[in-house]
Each structure stands twice: as C-alpha cells, then as structure tokens.
Amino acid sequence: MENTGCTNPLPYAFSEISEGIPQFARFLVYKELFKIADNIDTGIANANDYTENSENGNEDFEEIHVEIEKQ
C-alpha cells in the first residue's frame, strides 16, 4: 500500500481484515477520482470515451466546464 502513496496503511489493512471492507480498493478509487478532479481537461477527454455520442459528447462537457469556470 505504501508503494501506491498511502501514508498510513495500517488502519486500512486492519479494517479490511477485521471488518471485511475493501479499504485498499476504496483508497485506489478515491486516489484516481482526486486526480480527475484536479485536471478537468484530462477528465473531459477521458469521459468522452464513455459517452453514448462521442462526437458530440466532448462539446457538452466543454460547455459545462466553461460555465463552471465563469462562476
């Protein structure tokens, strides 16, 4: 866990073993979500891969991003 950037892995490991909660998986998901939140442009490009209409999807995300930046 330390190799992935977790600074205090013992509570995660203890919870995963004693409570059966997949804490390491949760840590990795949250870590990636924070990366996406920090870099909006990359997040938009990645989200475009998963839209139903990939030709128009990126334009929709860009419009939302522009509106957020105006606020």
Gaussian input, Z-matrix of N, CA and C with variables (Angstrom, degrees):
# hf/3-21g

backbone

0 1
 N
 C     1     B1
 C     2     B2     1     A1
 N     3     B3     2     A2     1     D1
 C     4     B4     3     A3     2     D2
 C     5     B5     4     A4     3     D3
 N     6     B6     5     A5     4     D4
 C     7     B7     6     A6     5     D5
 C     8     B8     7     A7     6     D6
 N     9     B9     8     A8     7     D7
 C    10    B10     9     A9     8     D8
 C    11    B11    10    A10     9     D9
 N    12    B12    11    A11    10    D10
 C    13    B13    12    A12    11    D11
 C    14    B14    13    A13    12    D12
 N    15    B15    14    A14    13    D13
 C    16    B16    15    A15    14    D14
 C    17    B17    16    A16    15    D15
 N    18    B18    17    A17    16    D16
 C    19    B19    18    A18    17    D17
 C    20    B20    19    A19    18    D18
 N    21    B21    20    A20    19    D19
 C    22    B22    21    A21    20    D20
 C    23    B23    22    A22    21    D21
 N    24    B24    23    A23    22    D22
 C    25    B25    24    A24    23    D23
 C    26    B26    25    A25    24    D24
 N    27    B27    26    A26    25    D25
 C    28    B28    27    A27    26    D26
 C    29    B29    28    A28    27    D27
 N    30    B30    29    A29    28    D28
 C    31    B31    30    A30    29    D29
 C    32    B32    31    A31    30    D30
 N    33    B33    32    A32    31    D31
 C    34    B34    33    A33    32    D32
 C    35    B35    34    A34    33    D33
 N    36    B36    35    A35    34    D34
 C    37    B37    36    A36    35    D35
 C    38    B38    37    A37    36    D36
 N    39    B39    38    A38    37    D37
 C    40    B40    39    A39    38    D38
 C    41    B41    40    A40    39    D39
 N    42    B42    41    A41    40    D40
 C    43    B43    42    A42    41    D41
 C    44    B44    43    A43    42    D42
 N    45    B45    44    A44    43    D43
 C    46    B46    45    A45    44    D44
 C    47    B47    46    A46    45    D45
 N    48    B48    47    A47    46    D46
 C    49    B49    48    A48    47    D47
 C    50    B50    49    A49    48    D48
 N    51    B51    50    A50    49    D49
 C    52    B52    51    A51    50    D50
 C    53    B53    52    A52    51    D51
 N    54    B54    53    A53    52    D52
 C    55    B55    54    A54    53    D53
 C    56    B56    55    A55    54    D54
 N    57    B57    56    A56    55    D55
 C    58    B58    57    A57    56    D56
 C    59    B59    58    A58    57    D57
 N    60    B60    59    A59    58    D58
 C    61    B61    60    A60    59    D59
 C    62    B62    61    A61    60    D60
 N    63    B63    62    A62    61    D61
 C    64    B64    63    A63    62    D62
 C    65    B65    64    A64    63    D63
 N    66    B66    65    A65    64    D64
 C    67    B67    66    A66    65    D65
 C    68    B68    67    A67    66    D66
 N    69    B69    68    A68    67    D67
 C    70    B70    69    A69    68    D68
 C    71    B71    70    A70    69    D69
 N    72    B72    71    A71    70    D70
 C    73    B73    72    A72    71    D71
 C    74    B74    73    A73    72    D72
 N    75    B75    74    A74    73    D73
 C    76    B76    75    A75    74    D74
 C    77    B77    76    A76    75    D75
 N    78    B78    77    A77    76    D76
 C    79    B79    78    A78    77    D77
 C    80    B80    79    A79    78    D78
 N    81    B81    80    A80    79    D79
 C    82    B82    81    A81    80    D80
 C    83    B83    82    A82    81    D81
 N    84    B84    83    A83    82    D82
 C    85    B85    84    A84    83    D83
 C    86    B86    85    A85    84    D84
 N    87    B87    86    A86    85    D85
 C    88    B88    87    A87    86    D86
 C    89    B89    88    A88    87    D87
 N    90    B90    89    A89    88    D88
 C    91    B91    90    A90    89    D89
 C    92    B92    91    A91    90    D90
 N    93    B93    92    A92    91    D91
 C    94    B94    93    A93    92    D92
 C    95    B95    94    A94    93    D93
 N    96    B96    95    A95    94    D94
 C    97    B97    96    A96    95    D95
 C    98    B98    97    A97    96    D96
 N    99    B99    98    A98    97    D97
 C   100   B100    99    A99    98    D98
 C   101   B101   100   A100    99    D99
 N   102   B102   101   A101   100   D100
 C   103   B103   102   A102   101   D101
 C   104   B104   103   A103   102   D102
 N   105   B105   104   A104   103   D103
 C   106   B106   105   A105   104   D104
 C   107   B107   106   A106   105   D105
 N   108   B108   107   A107   106   D106
 C   109   B109   108   A108   107   D107
 C   110   B110   109   A109   108   D108
 N   111   B111   110   A110   109   D109
 C   112   B112   111   A111   110   D110
 C   113   B113   112   A112   111   D111
 N   114   B114   113   A113   112   D112
 C   115   B115   114   A114   113   D113
 C   116   B116   115   A115   114   D114
 N   117   B117   116   A116   115   D115
 C   118   B118   117   A117   116   D116
 C   119   B119   118   A118   117   D117
 N   120   B120   119   A119   118   D118
 C   121   B121   120   A120   119   D119
 C   122   B122   121   A121   120   D120
 N   123   B123   122   A122   121   D121
 C   124   B124   123   A123   122   D122
 C   125   B125   124   A124   123   D123
 N   126   B126   125   A125   124   D124
 C   127   B127   126   A126   125   D125
 C   128   B128   127   A127   126   D126
 N   129   B129   128   A128   127   D127
 C   130   B130   129   A129   128   D128
 C   131   B131   130   A130   129   D129
 N   132   B132   131   A131   130   D130
 C   133   B133   132   A132   131   D131
 C   134   B134   133   A133   132   D132
 N   135   B135   134   A134   133   D133
 C   136   B136   135   A135   134   D134
 C   137   B137   136   A136   135   D135
 N   138   B138   137   A137   136   D136
 C   139   B139   138   A138   137   D137
 C   140   B140   139   A139   138   D138
 N   141   B141   140   A140   139   D139
 C   142   B142   141   A141   140   D140
 C   143   B143   142   A142   141   D141
 N   144   B144   143   A143   142   D142
 C   145   B145   144   A144   143   D143
 C   146   B146   145   A145   144   D144
 N   147   B147   146   A146   145   D145
 C   148   B148   147   A147   146   D146
 C   149   B149   148   A148   147   D147
 N   150   B150   149   A149   148   D148
 C   151   B151   150   A150   149   D149
 C   152   B152   151   A151   150   D150
 N   153   B153   152   A152   151   D151
 C   154   B154   153   A153   152   D152
 C   155   B155   154   A154   153   D153
 N   156   B156   155   A155   154   D154
 C   157   B157   156   A156   155   D155
 C   158   B158   157   A157   156   D156
 N   159   B159   158   A158   157   D157
 C   160   B160   159   A159   158   D158
 C   161   B161   160   A160   159   D159
 N   162   B162   161   A161   160   D160
 C   163   B163   162   A162   161   D161
 C   164   B164   163   A163   162   D162
 N   165   B165   164   A164   163   D163
 C   166   B166   165   A165   164   D164
 C   167   B167   166   A166   165   D165
 N   168   B168   167   A167   166   D166
 C   169   B169   168   A168   167   D167
 C   170   B170   169   A169   168   D168
 N   171   B171   170   A170   169   D169
 C   172   B172   171   A171   170   D170
 C   173   B173   172   A172   171   D171
 N   174   B174   173   A173   172   D172
 C   175   B175   174   A174   173   D173
 C   176   B176   175   A175   174   D174
 N   177   B177   176   A176   175   D175
 C   178   B178   177   A177   176   D176
 C   179   B179   178   A178   177   D177
 N   180   B180   179   A179   178   D178
 C   181   B181   180   A180   179   D179
 C   182   B182   181   A181   180   D180
 N   183   B183   182   A182   181   D181
 C   184   B184   183   A183   182   D182
 C   185   B185   184   A184   183   D183
 N   186   B186   185   A185   184   D184
 C   187   B187   186   A186   185   D185
 C   188   B188   187   A187   186   D186
 N   189   B189   188   A188   187   D187
 C   190   B190   189   A189   188   D188
 C   191   B191   190   A190   189   D189
 N   192   B192   191   A191   190   D190
 C   193   B193   192   A192   191   D191
 C   194   B194   193   A193   192   D192
 N   195   B195   194   A194   193   D193
 C   196   B196   195   A195   194   D194
 C   197   B197   196   A196   195   D195
 N   198   B198   197   A197   196   D196
 C   199   B199   198   A198   197   D197
 C   200   B200   199   A199   198   D198
 N   201   B201   200   A200   199   D199
 C   202   B202   201   A201   200   D200
 C   203   B203   202   A202   201   D201
 N   204   B204   203   A203   202   D202
 C   205   B205   204   A204   203   D203
 C   206   B206   205   A205   204   D204
 N   207   B207   206   A206   205   D205
 C   208   B208   207   A207   206   D206
 C   209   B209   208   A208   207   D207
 N   210   B210   209   A209   208   D208
 C   211   B211   210   A210   209   D209
 C   212   B212   211   A211   210   D210

   B1=1.4503
   B2=1.5225
   B3=1.3089
   B4=1.4647
   B5=1.5233
   B6=1.3231
   B7=1.4706
   B8=1.5259
   B9=1.3219
   B10=1.4623
   B11=1.5191
   B12=1.3279
   B13=1.4577
   B14=1.5126
   B15=1.3155
   B16=1.4646
   B17=1.5334
   B18=1.3213
   B19=1.4646
   B20=1.5244
   B21=1.3349
   B22=1.4648
   B23=1.5324
   B24=1.3343
   B25=1.4654
   B26=1.5272
   B27=1.3259
   B28=1.4576
   B29=1.5312
   B30=1.3441
   B31=1.4722
   B32=1.5277
   B33=1.3222
   B34=1.4664
   B35=1.5294
   B36=1.3223
   B37=1.4627
   B38=1.5223
   B39=1.3259
   B40=1.4583
   B41=1.5304
   B42=1.3156
   B43=1.4626
   B44=1.5152
   B45=1.3268
   B46=1.4579
   B47=1.5322
   B48=1.3133
   B49=1.4688
   B50=1.5273
   B51=1.3267
   B52=1.4663
   B53=1.5283
   B54=1.3239
   B55=1.4615
   B56=1.5229
   B57=1.3207
   B58=1.4575
   B59=1.5168
   B60=1.3362
   B61=1.4661
   B62=1.5298
   B63=1.3211
   B64=1.4710
   B65=1.5293
   B66=1.3079
   B67=1.4691
   B68=1.5247
   B69=1.3203
   B70=1.4578
   B71=1.5284
   B72=1.3133
   B73=1.4668
   B74=1.5215
   B75=1.3385
   B76=1.4693
   B77=1.5189
   B78=1.3264
   B79=1.4585
   B80=1.5305
   B81=1.3352
   B82=1.4653
   B83=1.5266
   B84=1.3298
   B85=1.4635
   B86=1.5237
   B87=1.3311
   B88=1.4685
   B89=1.5252
   B90=1.3095
   B91=1.4674
   B92=1.5320
   B93=1.3415
   B94=1.4620
   B95=1.5247
   B96=1.3292
   B97=1.4638
   B98=1.5222
   B99=1.3228
   B100=1.4634
   B101=1.5235
   B102=1.3271
   B103=1.4666
   B104=1.5271
   B105=1.3341
   B106=1.4694
   B107=1.5213
   B108=1.3214
   B109=1.4652
   B110=1.5227
   B111=1.3235
   B112=1.4621
   B113=1.5191
   B114=1.3164
   B115=1.4592
   B116=1.5248
   B117=1.3217
   B118=1.4539
   B119=1.5313
   B120=1.3193
   B121=1.4673
   B122=1.5208
   B123=1.3218
   B124=1.4585
   B125=1.5208
   B126=1.3289
   B127=1.4550
   B128=1.5171
   B129=1.3255
   B130=1.4654
   B131=1.5229
   B132=1.3116
   B133=1.4636
   B134=1.5245
   B135=1.3287
   B136=1.4641
   B137=1.5212
   B138=1.3115
   B139=1.4650
   B140=1.5164
   B141=1.3109
   B142=1.4611
   B143=1.5243
   B144=1.3123
   B145=1.4629
   B146=1.5231
   B147=1.3357
   B148=1.4594
   B149=1.5233
   B150=1.3119
   B151=1.4569
   B152=1.5185
   B153=1.3426
   B154=1.4548
   B155=1.5223
   B156=1.3263
   B157=1.4563
   B158=1.5249
   B159=1.3024
   B160=1.4642
   B161=1.5279
   B162=1.3344
   B163=1.4592
   B164=1.5237
   B165=1.3213
   B166=1.4549
   B167=1.5281
   B168=1.3265
   B169=1.4567
   B170=1.5164
   B171=1.3053
   B172=1.4469
   B173=1.5208
   B174=1.3283
   B175=1.4698
   B176=1.5259
   B177=1.3355
   B178=1.4624
   B179=1.5240
   B180=1.3237
   B181=1.4585
   B182=1.5233
   B183=1.3103
   B184=1.4588
   B185=1.5256
   B186=1.3438
   B187=1.4639
   B188=1.5282
   B189=1.3119
   B190=1.4697
   B191=1.5248
   B192=1.3262
   B193=1.4671
   B194=1.5285
   B195=1.3245
   B196=1.4636
   B197=1.5274
   B198=1.3219
   B199=1.4630
   B200=1.5360
   B201=1.3108
   B202=1.4630
   B203=1.5346
   B204=1.3268
   B205=1.4621
   B206=1.5328
   B207=1.3372
   B208=1.4592
   B209=1.5288
   B210=1.3165
   B211=1.4694
   B212=1.4803
   A1=111.50
   A2=116.41
   A3=119.15
   A4=111.10
   A5=117.51
   A6=121.22
   A7=112.04
   A8=117.64
   A9=120.99
   A10=112.80
   A11=117.19
   A12=120.38
   A13=114.76
   A14=118.00
   A15=121.22
   A16=108.57
   A17=116.23
   A18=120.00
   A19=113.58
   A20=117.43
   A21=120.85
   A22=108.89
   A23=117.80
   A24=120.24
   A25=115.39
   A26=119.32
   A27=120.70
   A28=113.56
   A29=120.02
   A30=118.43
   A31=113.39
   A32=116.89
   A33=120.25
   A34=109.87
   A35=115.81
   A36=120.46
   A37=111.09
   A38=117.92
   A39=121.39
   A40=110.40
   A41=117.45
   A42=121.44
   A43=111.04
   A44=116.31
   A45=119.79
   A46=111.32
   A47=116.09
   A48=120.05
   A49=111.25
   A50=117.51
   A51=120.42
   A52=113.37
   A53=118.39
   A54=121.48
   A55=113.14
   A56=116.51
   A57=119.98
   A58=113.67
   A59=116.89
   A60=121.48
   A61=107.94
   A62=118.72
   A63=121.23
   A64=111.91
   A65=116.37
   A66=121.43
   A67=112.76
   A68=117.81
   A69=119.39
   A70=110.49
   A71=116.46
   A72=120.19
   A73=110.18
   A74=117.12
   A75=120.54
   A76=110.41
   A77=117.00
   A78=121.16
   A79=110.82
   A80=116.26
   A81=120.24
   A82=111.79
   A83=117.41
   A84=120.58
   A85=110.06
   A86=117.36
   A87=120.34
   A88=111.77
   A89=116.31
   A90=120.40
   A91=110.23
   A92=116.74
   A93=120.70
   A94=111.63
   A95=117.82
   A96=120.32
   A97=111.53
   A98=116.76
   A99=119.53
   A100=111.16
   A101=117.70
   A102=120.33
   A103=110.44
   A104=115.85
   A105=120.16
   A106=109.86
   A107=117.21
   A108=120.97
   A109=111.29
   A110=117.25
   A111=120.60
   A112=112.87
   A113=117.55
   A114=120.48
   A115=109.33
   A116=116.36
   A117=122.86
   A118=112.07
   A119=117.83
   A120=120.24
   A121=111.86
   A122=117.36
   A123=120.54
   A124=110.32
   A125=116.93
   A126=120.78
   A127=111.61
   A128=116.78
   A129=120.80
   A130=110.20
   A131=117.28
   A132=120.45
   A133=110.87
   A134=117.07
   A135=119.98
   A136=111.52
   A137=117.62
   A138=121.13
   A139=110.73
   A140=116.99
   A141=120.69
   A142=111.23
   A143=117.30
   A144=120.58
   A145=112.32
   A146=117.55
   A147=121.25
   A148=113.62
   A149=118.37
   A150=120.29
   A151=109.87
   A152=116.06
   A153=120.38
   A154=110.84
   A155=116.53
   A156=121.33
   A157=107.15
   A158=116.81
   A159=120.35
   A160=113.12
   A161=118.29
   A162=119.67
   A163=111.50
   A164=117.23
   A165=121.61
   A166=112.31
   A167=116.87
   A168=121.06
   A169=113.56
   A170=118.22
   A171=121.27
   A172=111.36
   A173=117.15
   A174=120.41
   A175=110.56
   A176=116.74
   A177=120.56
   A178=110.85
   A179=116.76
   A180=120.12
   A181=111.30
   A182=117.02
   A183=120.13
   A184=111.08
   A185=117.22
   A186=120.30
   A187=110.86
   A188=116.33
   A189=120.50
   A190=110.20
   A191=116.02
   A192=120.37
   A193=110.84
   A194=117.75
   A195=121.78
   A196=110.18
   A197=116.86
   A198=120.88
   A199=110.78
   A200=117.15
   A201=120.73
   A202=110.12
   A203=116.14
   A204=120.13
   A205=111.59
   A206=118.26
   A207=121.44
   A208=111.52
   A209=117.05
   A210=120.58
   A211=112.95
   D1=-35.34
   D2=179.81
   D3=-63.08
   D4=-31.90
   D5=179.66
   D6=-66.96
   D7=-19.96
   D8=179.81
   D9=-93.52
   D10=-2.55
   D11=177.81
   D12=107.35
   D13=1.68
   D14=178.29
   D15=-73.95
   D16=119.42
   D17=-175.21
   D18=-82.81
   D19=-21.37
   D20=-179.26
   D21=-138.46
   D22=77.62
   D23=-171.79
   D24=-77.01
   D25=-18.37
   D26=-175.06
   D27=-59.62
   D28=-47.96
   D29=177.58
   D30=-61.76
   D31=-35.01
   D32=177.38
   D33=-63.13
   D34=-48.55
   D35=-179.15
   D36=-63.61
   D37=-42.93
   D38=179.88
   D39=-62.00
   D40=-45.33
   D41=179.58
   D42=-64.06
   D43=-40.19
   D44=-179.22
   D45=-63.86
   D46=-39.51
   D47=-178.81
   D48=-77.74
   D49=-48.51
   D50=-173.17
   D51=-78.48
   D52=-33.47
   D53=-175.95
   D54=-106.14
   D55=-11.39
   D56=-179.18
   D57=72.28
   D58=20.80
   D59=179.11
   D60=-93.74
   D61=128.60
   D62=-178.30
   D63=-74.41
   D64=72.60
   D65=-174.09
   D66=-65.97
   D67=-37.01
   D68=-179.77
   D69=-65.35
   D70=-40.93
   D71=177.20
   D72=-63.66
   D73=-42.52
   D74=178.05
   D75=-61.79
   D76=-41.88
   D77=178.87
   D78=-58.55
   D79=-45.81
   D80=-178.68
   D81=-65.58
   D82=-39.82
   D83=178.43
   D84=-64.39
   D85=-48.07
   D86=179.83
   D87=-62.66
   D88=-37.80
   D89=178.81
   D90=-60.28
   D91=-44.81
   D92=179.06
   D93=-68.49
   D94=-37.29
   D95=177.42
   D96=-62.48
   D97=-39.96
   D98=177.83
   D99=-66.20
   D100=-35.63
   D101=176.03
   D102=-62.30
   D103=-43.71
   D104=179.99
   D105=-64.46
   D106=-42.43
   D107=-178.63
   D108=-65.52
   D109=-31.77
   D110=-179.83
   D111=-74.96
   D112=-25.43
   D113=-177.30
   D114=-126.82
   D115=89.25
   D116=-175.18
   D117=-61.48
   D118=-43.19
   D119=-176.35
   D120=-62.12
   D121=-42.31
   D122=177.62
   D123=-67.44
   D124=-38.37
   D125=177.67
   D126=-61.54
   D127=-41.01
   D128=177.80
   D129=-64.42
   D130=-43.73
   D131=179.97
   D132=-63.42
   D133=-41.04
   D134=178.87
   D135=-69.21
   D136=-39.13
   D137=179.60
   D138=-65.19
   D139=-31.25
   D140=179.83
   D141=-60.70
   D142=-29.01
   D143=178.67
   D144=-66.51
   D145=-20.83
   D146=-173.64
   D147=-112.20
   D148=8.96
   D149=178.66
   D150=-83.08
   D151=155.06
   D152=179.43
   D153=-66.38
   D154=-39.60
   D155=-179.23
   D156=-115.55
   D157=85.15
   D158=-171.82
   D159=-65.06
   D160=-22.65
   D161=179.13
   D162=-70.52
   D163=-36.41
   D164=-177.09
   D165=-101.16
   D166=-18.82
   D167=-174.73
   D168=-58.93
   D169=-41.23
   D170=-178.01
   D171=-64.46
   D172=-37.02
   D173=178.28
   D174=-63.10
   D175=-40.78
   D176=178.50
   D177=-61.60
   D178=-45.07
   D179=179.34
   D180=-65.02
   D181=-38.37
   D182=179.13
   D183=-64.80
   D184=-38.70
   D185=176.93
   D186=-62.45
   D187=-42.81
   D188=177.77
   D189=-62.14
   D190=-43.59
   D191=-179.67
   D192=-61.68
   D193=-42.17
   D194=178.79
   D195=-62.45
   D196=-42.46
   D197=179.38
   D198=-63.90
   D199=-39.79
   D200=179.34
   D201=-66.32
   D202=-41.85
   D203=-179.81
   D204=-64.00
   D205=-30.09
   D206=-179.89
   D207=-70.16
   D208=-26.03
   D209=-175.50
   D210=-73.21

